């Protein structure tokens, strides 16, 4: 009803009944008239055909066609408007005579399978009606009358074809007349409907117009006119509504004026407050900027002396020292590392707040990463006589992609807190693999739980736990120390690793921190120094009274397919000492009283030649005491899986010297064939010298194409590849080498001088197996060789110590050449340092020409970036820190897309520094 207007509804309801009733009546009478005429035509045709059938009897008997032709011809002429054709057929259904010959007389003939009807038959064929009347032999009429069972003799039949055109014309005429009458009725109804609609809708439209005026604010508008009935009531209601709205509008206007006045006062106050807030906001932003600058400056100022302390402590560790001196230096290094950790926590928190924190995506060994963390935290647990146990489920993958340093940071924070707030008892770390529906694209979800038996945390204190610069209780800060940032950073790091962290704690009973991380499995097979085949089927007796430590030990043994027996009590221990074992493992935690342990050692030596002691201590003195008592190996808890496996298969008593002394990595010369590729002669010279001390054979190439040709003809155990090189760069060279048949499994190490954030991950994704940063450090180089060729034969069975640069009392900071640094970068070889510096000087003429072109913008930016990259690599090995710094800055800015015009100050500084280096180099090369 609301879709159409009142006028349309009045018209529709008036016309529709007329159309409907008139159409039905017209249709009915037209079709009735048609069928009536049709029946009349058939009756008339029958009245013609039956007399013809009677009259044709004697003509059929006498075979007189002339008389019959005249008879039916006369009949056809008299009824020609109605009859199309008349034909007489004999008993054989053959045409006897017809009134007119035409091609389609077969329409009058019966079908071959039809009999002549006994009575007149009417059929319809297309636009004609066929009447067939039988011709009966009437000469035997009395015989037929005497018996009703005998069928009359049929002599043939008369067929008439009747034309229906007259009936159709009659139908058209009657239909047109009927619908003409209906149309006249519709026109009359339409006129009446429009008149009625105008009478009804006229006043309503006038009232709508008045209502629109009232809605537009013209409240003095009224409905005029004299109306009756419902319309008069509507008129009265609209006028009264207009009066009421006029009064209400006046009252509302008064209220608006009052509210506007109050709002104006409020806005004035808000404007003052907004100005104050804006000033406060600017002060807060300025304070945040000052804080960031302060953190950056503090980082630089504190890291420099701390790195000096750590660096010189490590240098002292390279010298001949007593056990106590090694212990003191390790304490110094550990303390400086703790202080550095506090600084890193503050900086990490600042990065996380600013949203500038990114995670690395590099391959690493998960178990080695965790073992290293446990090794660093173990001394703190041993000092408090806490049992620290690590349990890693067999389903946890070893080779993964991720950020190993940040994972260690999470573990260090949580395990460090567990140690800090636990005075006695156990700390258990359990790592499990959990399956979730989101694990796709070779990713797995790990759940790590750290449980302790410490002081616990109440529900109220847990609410404050993950807030910055705060702890569960203010008294805790005074008692245990700390910045209060560890858990905040941990929570955000876990979130960055697509995980979540949760806490379950009961006061005075302990706490369990559990967190999940999503990590990607590496398709590369795990690299391990463990000879698993030698461990299988070994009979091992384990004597461990601590539940968690026993579980950690036996789980490893079962994973390695040994045959372990576990004795948890002394009674079980005595019971199992009845046969020989390949190894006997004794776990002991009460290191202040070793007398019971000596008794167990003496008993174990009678039943095994390989006695391994697991002690809850990091004191070298205790190790020496136990080794003197006759044990084969002495290891520290928690168990390092590689050290434990090597102890099970090793029968050398000097194995422990590698296990419990945190000394320098062993430098050894291995029987391997390596290839070094670098387009910078100085870089290539240095890395080849370093590799010559550590490998059997070194092949050098100055570009990637030469490396590919060498790889086609020779097998290499390891390839060190520069990234940016002419002819063929390192990435494409690596891909071509991997496609070959000889070195497709050879590890390729990317060697690059300046890696931006994300580039290291990109190198690994493009096919490189690992990355080594320039300048190359001897320790890092040796670790890389040991990592990728763990099973290579050590030549001559000798280990080499790193060459140390000559000691100097001081270095003048204003010198462009730092000669002690040059000696250190050349592995302590003075002749090599001079050669590298001389090779760098030969590049100065060319680099000056290119820099001058850059100052005048006469050189392609990409080409100049390649030149600077190559020159920067040469500066990394020649003891020119200032020159290296300015070239590194230029290279970094070019990578970021800075134009040469904006780099004019740096380019001028580069030219000045080239002159300074050239002048100071004379006294070193004289």
BELSULGI-V201689 format. One line per field, one symbol per residue. phi: phi as a letter, one per 30 degrees, with the letter a starting at -180 (. if undefined). burial: # if it has 9 or more other C-alpha atoms within 8 Angstrom, else .. A space follows every 50 residues. Layout:
BEGIN
phi=???
burial=???
END
This chain:
BEGIN
phi=.ddcdddddddddddedddddddddddddddddddddddddddddddddd dddddddddddchcddddddddddddddcddccdabbccddcicdcabda dadcddddddddcccdddbdbcbcbhcbcccbcdccdcdcddddddbddd dddcclacccccdcdddddddedddddddddddddddddddddddddddd deddddddddddddddjddddbdcjcbbiddddddddddddddddddddd dddddddddddddddddddddddddddddddddddddddddddddddded dddeddddddddddddddddbdddddddddddddddddddddddeddddd ddddiccbcdbbdaddddddddddddceeddddchcdcbbbcdddddcdb clcdddddddddddddddddcbcajbbccbcbcccbdddbhicbccccbc cbcddibddddddcdccdhbbebdddeddcijdicedddeddddddcibb bbbbbbeibkbbcbbcbcbcdcddddcbcdddddddidcbcccbdddddd ddddddddddidcdccccbdddeddddbadbdbbcccbccddbceddedd ddddddcacbccccccacdddddddddddjddbbccddddddddddddcc ccdddddddccdcdddcbccdbcbbcbaddeddddddddddddbbdbbcc bcadddddddddcbcbdabcbddcbdibddddddddddddcccdcddccd cbdbcddjddddddddkdcabbdcddcedddddddddcbdcddddiiccc cddcdedbdabdddddccdedddddciicddddddddddddddddddddd dddddchcbdddddddddddddddddbcibddddddddddddddddjddd ddcedddddddddeddddddddddcd
burial=......#.###..##..##..##..##.###.##..##...#..##..## .###.##.##...##..##.###..#.....##########.#.#####. .......###.....##..#.#.....##########......#...... ...###########..##.##..##..##..#..##..##..##.###.# #.##.##..##.##....#.#.#.......###.#..##..##.##.... .........................................#..##..#. ..#..#..##..##..#........#..##.##..##..#.##.###### ##.........#####..###.###.###.##..#########..#..## ####.#.#########.##.#############.....#...######## ########..##.####..###...##......############.#.## #...##################........#...##.########...## ########.#####.####..##..#....#########.#......#.# #..##.############.#.##..##...##########..#######. ....##.###......######################.###.#####.# ########..##...##########..###########.#.###.##### ###......##.##..##########.#.####.#..###...##..... ....#..........###.##########..###.#####..##..##.# #.###.#.#.#..##################.##.###.#####...#.# ..##.##.###.##.###.##.....
END
